[in-house]
Amino acid sequence: MTEILSSYVAGDWHTPSGSPEDARAVHDATNGQLTHHVSSSGIDFAAVDEYARTTGVAELQKLTFHQRGVILKKLGAYLMERAKDYHEISFTTGTTKRDGFVDIEGGIGTLFTYSGVARRQMPNSTVHLDGGIERLSKNGTFVGRHILTSRQGLALQINAFNFPVWGMLEKFGPMFVAGVPVIVKPATDTAHLTRAVVADMVESGLLPDGAIQLIAGDATPLFDHLAEQDAIAFTGSANTAKHLGGLDCVRDRGTRFFAEADSLNFSLLGPDAAPGTEEFDLFISGVVAEMTIKAGQKCTAIRRTFVPEQHKEAVAEALLAKLETQGVGDPREMSTRLGPVVSDKQRNDVLDAIDEITSAGAHVLTGGREASDELAQNLGGAYVAATVLQADDPWVDAVHDVEAFGPVTSLITYSSTAEAVRLAARGRGSLVGSVVTHDAEFATEFVRQVAPWHGRILVLDRDDAEESTGHGSPLPNLIHGGPGRAGGGEEMGGLRGVEHFMQRTAIQASPDMLTAIGGEWVAGAQRRTGQHPFTKTLADLRVGDALESERRTVTLEDISHFAEFTGDTFYAHTDEEAAAANPFFPGRVAHGYLIVSFAAGLFVQPDPGPVLANYGLEGLTFITPVSPGDSLKVTLTAKRITPRETDEYGEVRWDAEVVNQNDEPVAKYDVLTLVAKE
C-alpha cells in the first residue's frame, strides 16, 4: 500500500482518514511509477484556524522583528544542511539538479534575505515606522505619522507545483517577519517535497508554536473560516486566481488577496543586436535557458520571443542549433538539461496548448506533439520536446493569449519600436519582460513604454551579463508580480513584501504621544537633560535623553583656516565680494562641514565609555548660513535605540539640531553611533 501524505496541523502530524483509493494519486514524472497519494480527509479545519489565531499569533507576536530575523537566519542554515535530501525527492518531479538548485537553494536563500530585512531595515520592536512625521498644526503640537503593526490573523499561501520549495519559502519569509502565522497549501503533484521541508522546519525547534501549518490536499473548507485580518497569497493560473478572488471571504469579509498568475512573458532582441554581436548570443542563450530550466514550467518563462523582422531566420537557426545541444532525459543524469514536465496531465495540457496555437496561425519549427510522443515513448515519462513555434502573423491572438506551460516559446517578429511596444503590451500584463540590447537610446524608449504592463524588466547586454541572474529569476530584494493577466499582486520586494501582511495605520497625536507609540523621538516631545547621554549604556539610555551644549562663536579666522586646511576654497568661504553677490549668502560664510565639526566638538564626551563608534550621518541639511561672529549651540537627543540580538552593543540614532544666537536652525541631521549594552 502506498503512503498517504500527512499534513501538519494544530501542532501535530495528521494522517488522512480513508483509503488510498479515495485520495489523489501522484506518480514519478520520470517513469510514471506510483509514489504516494494525497488527501486532506479528516482534518478539522476549524481547529487549524483556531490554532493559528490563538497559539500562532500569540507566540509569534511576542517576538520583535529582529528576533524573528535571527530565527530565519538559523532556519536557513538548518535547511541548507539538508538540501541534498530535498534534491533526491525533487528528481521525482522531473527536476534536474540545476533546476532543483533554483528551487531549493534559491528558496532557502530567501530566508537569509528576509533575515537581513528584519535585522537591518526594521527596529528591534513590534512596531515599524512608515515614513516621516507629518506636521498637522501651526505650532507643532498636533502631528501624525504612519505605523505598521502585525495583523491579528493568519496568512494562507496556495502554491503552484513548479517551485514547491521556493514558492513556499519566498512567501514564508515575509509572512514570518510580519508576525503572521502561516498555513501552507502546496500543489498536489509536488506536495511531498514541500512536506519534507516543512517537516524539517518543525523538527528544527526554531519556530514558535503555531508559526506554520501544512495542508496536503484540498484546503477548500478553510475558506469558510477566513475573515478580515487574514490574507491569501496565491501563485498559479489566471483562472484559479479569478476564482479565489471571488470567494466570500475575499468579497464579503475583507480577506486580503494577493495573486501572482502565469503570464505570457516576453524577451525582445534589440534592432542593434545583429548576429555576431554579444547581445545576439546572450539572447539565444537566455531563451533556451528559459525553455529548458524546469522544463519551461516557470511563471516567468519566455513565452513570446520578439525579434526584428530582418533577424528572424538567424534567430530561428541559432535557437534550433542551441536546443540540439540540450540533453533530454532522466533528471538524475548530470548530462540532462531538459527533464520531463511534472505529470502526464501537465504533458497533455502543454500539447493541447501547442495544438491550439498552431491551429490559430503558427507553425512548428521544432518539437511539437509528434516529437513529444516519440520522447515519451522512448523515455517512459511525462516528456515534452522543446518546441519553437513561428507566428505567421505577429498579431495572431493565440500567441498572446494561450500559454503552453512547458518548454515552449513562440517567435514573433516586429518591424519598429512602436510595434514592439504594442506587441509586448498585447500580453495584457506580465510578470517579466526582457530586452537584450546595447543601445541605451532604444532601451530607454522601449522600457519606459512597456513598464506599465510588466512587474519586472531585465535589460541585458555585454556589460551586466556576467553577473546577471537572468530573465526568469525573481530576486527577494525586488518585487515579483505584475499587472493584468499576471494577477495584479506583488510578492517579495524586500521590506515591501513584509508590509503586505501588516496593517498600516495613520496615528494623529501630540509629539509626546507619538514618541511613546512609535518608539522614536519626535521633534517637540519632551527631552531629559542632566547626565551626558554618551555616558549611558543601552541599559540606561532612554529615547528623549538629551544634551544641550555650550555655545561656540565662529570667527573669520576659523573659516579661513578650515578653507586652507581642507582645500575647500569655494568662493563663498574665501571671497567677501563674490559671496555677497550670491543671493543665498550675506557675505563670507562658514563651511557646512565646519559647522558639523564644531557641533561634534560641542556634544562629544571625550573619555572612554559606552559609545564605541560613530558610523555616520543621515539627513544632513544646512538651513541658515553662518557668518563670522555667529554663536552656535547644538542639542543632541536620543531618537531611536536599537539593541542588536546577537551582539553586545546596539545602534543609537541621535537627533542633532544646531542653532545660532537667534535660535534659528542652522543645520539638522541624525548622528549614528554604536553603544555598548552594559
RARABEL-V298644 format. One record per backbone hydrogen bond with DSSP energy under -0.5 kcal/mol. NH is the residue of the N-H (numbers start at 0). CO is the residue of the C=O. E is the energy in kcal/mol with one decimal. If there is no record, write none. Layout:
BEGIN
NH/CO/E  NH/CO/E
END
This chain:
BEGIN
2/34/-0.5  4/2/-0.6  4/36/-3.0  6/13/-2.3  7/213/-1.4  8/6/-0.6  8/11/-2.3  11/8/-1.7  13/6/-3.6  14/12/-0.5  15/13/-0.6  16/40/-1.3  21/18/-1.9  22/19/-1.9  23/37/-2.6  25/35/-2.7  27/32/-3.3  28/91/-3.0  30/27/-0.7  31/27/-2.8  34/25/-2.9  35/25/-1.4  36/2/-2.9  37/23/-2.3  38/4/-0.5  42/39/-1.8  44/42/-1.1  47/43/-1.8  48/44/-2.2  49/45/-2.4  50/46/-2.6  51/47/-1.8  52/48/-2.2  53/49/-2.3  55/50/-2.5  56/51/-1.8  57/53/-2.1  58/54/-2.6  59/55/-2.3  60/56/-2.2  61/58/-0.7  62/59/-1.3  64/124/-2.3  67/63/-2.2  68/64/-2.2  69/65/-2.4  70/66/-1.8  71/67/-2.1  72/68/-2.0  73/69/-2.1  74/70/-2.8  75/71/-2.7  76/72/-1.9  77/73/-2.2  78/74/-2.5  79/75/-2.3  80/76/-1.4  81/78/-1.5  82/79/-1.2  84/81/-0.9  85/81/-1.2  86/82/-1.9  87/83/-1.5  88/84/-1.4  89/85/-2.4  90/86/-1.6  91/88/-1.2  92/89/-1.8  93/90/-1.9  94/89/-1.4  96/330/-0.7  99/95/-3.0  100/96/-1.8  101/97/-1.1  102/98/-1.5  103/99/-3.9  105/100/-2.1  106/102/-1.1  107/103/-2.6  108/104/-2.3  109/105/-0.9  109/106/-0.7  110/106/-0.7  110/107/-1.2  111/107/-1.0  112/108/-1.9  113/109/-2.5  114/110/-1.8  115/111/-2.0  116/112/-2.1  117/113/-2.2  118/114/-2.1  119/115/-2.3  120/116/-2.0  121/117/-0.5  124/122/-1.8  127/147/-2.4  129/145/-2.6  130/128/-0.7  133/143/-3.6  134/132/-0.6  135/133/-0.5  135/141/-1.5  142/508/-3.0  143/133/-2.2  144/506/-1.7  145/129/-0.8  146/504/-2.6  147/127/-3.0  148/502/-1.9  150/500/-0.9  152/150/-0.7  154/180/-2.5  155/153/-0.5  155/230/-3.1  156/154/-0.6  156/182/-2.8  157/155/-0.5  157/232/-2.6  158/156/-0.6  158/184/-2.3  163/160/-0.5  166/162/-2.0  168/164/-2.8  169/165/-3.0  171/167/-2.3  172/168/-2.6  173/169/-0.5  174/170/-1.9  175/171/-3.1  176/172/-2.2  177/173/-2.1  178/174/-0.5  178/175/-1.3  179/174/-2.3  180/152/-0.6  181/210/-2.6  182/154/-2.5  183/212/-3.1  184/156/-2.8  184/182/-0.5  185/183/-0.5  189/186/-0.9  190/187/-1.1  192/189/-1.0  193/189/-1.4  194/190/-2.9  195/191/-1.5  196/192/-1.7  197/193/-2.7  198/194/-2.8  199/195/-1.5  200/196/-2.2  201/197/-2.5  202/198/-2.6  203/199/-1.9  204/201/-1.3  206/200/-0.5  210/207/-2.0  212/181/-1.6  213/7/-3.2  214/183/-3.0  215/213/-0.6  216/214/-0.7  221/218/-1.7  222/218/-0.5  222/219/-1.6  223/220/-0.9  224/221/-2.0  225/221/-0.7  225/222/-0.7  229/226/-1.6  230/153/-1.8  231/255/-2.8  232/155/-2.7  233/231/-0.5  233/257/-3.2  234/157/-2.3  235/259/-1.6  240/236/-2.2  241/237/-2.1  242/238/-1.9  243/239/-2.8  244/240/-2.3  245/241/-0.6  245/242/-1.1  246/243/-1.7  250/246/-3.1  251/247/-3.0  252/247/-1.4  253/249/-0.6  254/248/-2.8  255/229/-2.2  257/231/-2.9  259/233/-2.1  260/485/-2.8  261/235/-1.9  262/298/-0.7  264/262/-1.5  264/300/-0.5  265/431/-0.9  266/303/-1.9  267/433/-2.7  268/305/-2.4  269/267/-0.6  269/435/-2.8  272/269/-1.5  273/271/-2.0  276/273/-2.2  280/276/-1.5  281/277/-2.3  282/278/-2.4  283/279/-2.2  284/280/-2.4  285/281/-2.4  286/282/-2.3  287/283/-2.3  288/284/-2.4  289/285/-2.0  290/286/-1.4  291/287/-1.8  292/288/-2.8  294/291/-2.3  295/292/-1.7  296/293/-2.3  297/295/-1.8  300/297/-1.4  302/264/-1.4  302/300/-0.9  303/264/-2.3  304/302/-0.5  304/409/-3.1  305/266/-2.5  305/303/-0.7  306/411/-2.3  308/413/-2.1  310/307/-1.9  311/308/-1.3  314/310/-2.5  315/311/-2.3  316/312/-2.5  317/313/-2.3  318/314/-2.8  319/315/-2.3  320/316/-2.0  321/317/-2.3  322/318/-2.5  323/319/-1.4  324/321/-1.2  325/322/-1.5  326/324/-0.8  328/337/-1.7  332/329/-1.9  335/332/-1.6  336/326/-3.3  337/326/-2.5  340/381/-2.8  346/342/-2.2  347/343/-2.5  348/344/-2.3  349/345/-2.3  350/346/-2.4  351/347/-2.4  352/348/-2.0  353/349/-2.2  354/350/-2.3  355/351/-2.1  356/352/-2.3  357/353/-2.5  358/354/-2.4  359/355/-0.9  360/356/-0.6  360/357/-0.8  361/357/-1.0  362/389/-2.1  364/387/-3.1  365/387/-1.3  370/366/-0.6  371/367/-1.8  372/368/-2.7  373/369/-1.8  374/370/-1.9  375/371/-2.6  376/372/-2.2  377/373/-2.1  378/374/-2.9  379/375/-2.2  381/28/-2.3  382/380/-1.7  386/406/-3.0  387/365/-1.6  388/386/-0.5  388/408/-2.6  389/362/-2.9  390/388/-0.5  390/410/-2.6  391/360/-1.7  391/389/-0.6  392/360/-0.7  395/392/-2.2  398/395/-0.7  399/395/-0.5  399/396/-1.5  400/396/-1.0  400/397/-0.7  401/397/-2.9  402/400/-0.5  403/401/-0.6  404/402/-0.9  405/403/-2.4  407/405/-2.6  408/386/-2.0  409/302/-2.0  410/388/-3.8  411/304/-2.9  413/306/-1.8  419/415/-2.3  420/416/-2.4  421/417/-2.0  422/418/-2.7  423/419/-2.4  424/420/-2.0  425/421/-1.1  426/423/-1.1  427/424/-2.3  429/452/-2.5  432/455/-1.9  433/265/-1.4  434/457/-2.6  435/267/-3.0  436/434/-0.7  436/459/-1.4  439/437/-0.8  442/438/-2.6  443/439/-2.5  444/440/-2.0  445/441/-2.8  446/442/-2.9  447/443/-1.9  448/444/-1.0  449/445/-2.0  450/446/-2.0  452/449/-2.0  453/450/-2.0  454/429/-1.7  455/430/-0.7  457/432/-2.3  458/456/-0.5  459/434/-2.2  459/457/-0.7  463/460/-0.7  464/460/-1.4  466/463/-0.6  467/463/-1.4  472/469/-0.8  473/471/-0.8  477/474/-1.7  479/490/-2.3  481/488/-0.6  484/427/-3.2  485/482/-2.0  486/483/-2.4  487/481/-2.5  488/258/-1.3  490/479/-2.0  492/477/-1.5  493/475/-2.9  495/492/-1.7  496/493/-1.0  497/493/-0.9  498/494/-2.1  499/495/-1.1  500/497/-1.6  501/498/-1.7  502/148/-3.0  503/501/-0.6  504/146/-2.8  504/502/-0.5  506/144/-3.2  506/504/-0.5  507/505/-0.5  508/142/-2.7  513/509/-2.7  514/510/-2.1  515/511/-2.0  516/512/-2.6  517/513/-2.4  518/514/-1.8  520/638/-2.6  524/521/-2.5  527/543/-2.6  528/526/-0.5  534/531/-2.2  535/532/-1.5  537/675/-2.4  538/676/-1.7  539/536/-1.1  540/536/-2.7  543/637/-2.3  544/541/-2.3  545/527/-3.1  546/635/-2.4  548/546/-0.6  548/633/-2.6  551/631/-1.9  553/629/-2.8  558/554/-1.7  559/555/-2.6  560/556/-2.7  561/557/-2.4  562/558/-2.2  563/559/-2.3  564/560/-3.1  565/561/-2.4  566/562/-1.7  568/566/-1.5  572/569/-2.5  573/569/-0.7  573/570/-0.7  574/570/-2.8  575/573/-0.5  578/574/-2.6  579/575/-2.3  580/576/-1.2  581/577/-0.5  581/578/-1.2  582/580/-0.5  584/581/-1.8  588/571/-2.4  589/625/-3.0  594/590/-1.7  595/591/-1.9  596/592/-2.0  597/593/-2.7  598/594/-2.5  599/595/-2.2  600/596/-1.9  601/597/-1.4  602/598/-1.9  603/599/-2.2  605/603/-0.6  610/533/-0.8  611/609/-0.6  611/673/-3.1  612/673/-1.2  614/612/-0.6  614/671/-2.2  615/671/-0.8  617/669/-2.0  620/667/-2.4  622/620/-0.5  622/665/-2.9  623/665/-0.6  626/624/-0.6  627/587/-0.5  628/553/-4.1  629/626/-2.2  631/551/-3.2  631/629/-0.5  632/658/-2.1  634/656/-2.3  635/546/-2.6  635/633/-0.5  636/654/-2.3  637/544/-3.1  638/636/-0.6  638/652/-2.9  639/652/-1.9  641/650/-3.2  643/648/-1.3  649/674/-2.5  650/641/-2.7  651/672/-2.6  652/639/-2.8  653/651/-0.5  653/670/-3.0  654/636/-3.1  655/653/-0.6  655/668/-2.9  656/634/-1.9  657/666/-2.9  658/632/-2.7  659/663/-1.9  662/659/-2.0  665/657/-3.9  666/657/-1.5  667/620/-2.0  668/655/-1.9  669/617/-2.8  670/653/-2.4  671/615/-2.6  672/651/-2.3  672/670/-0.5  673/612/-2.5  674/649/-2.6  675/609/-2.3  676/647/-2.3
END
